[in-house]
Amino acid sequence: MLLNYVYLVVAILFEVVATTALKQTEGFTRLAPSLVSVAGYALAFYFLSLPLRTMPVGVVYALWCGAGIIFITVIGWVWFRQALDLPALAGMALIMAGVAVINLFSKTIVH
């Protein structure tokens, strides 16, 4: 089970790198960030597929999306200087709470 979480973390990291690079592609007109983005998404989906062999798709996808949203939002705030308002922060707090509930209390994770 631990290996599934390792694969999921790796998938999240590749997705975050790919999405960050996607912002820099300028509509896929810049080669280097475009290559990083495409390769990052390919690797993200590969590593995302590995925990799906034994974990429910809804749980895996919720964890992947939730963590990715948080990381990308923080990168946008720090790196790209994108503002966050109170509703955005409240929404992210709810996402983190949902991920915590799934990890701490859901019986569907274990097969």
Secondary structure, DSSP 4 states (H G I P E B T S, - for coil): -HHHHHHHHHHHHHHHHHHHHHHHTTTTTSHHHHHHHHHHHHHHHHHHHTGGGTS-HHHHHHHHHHHHHHHHHHHHHHTS-----HHHHHHHHHHHHHHHHHHHH-SSS--
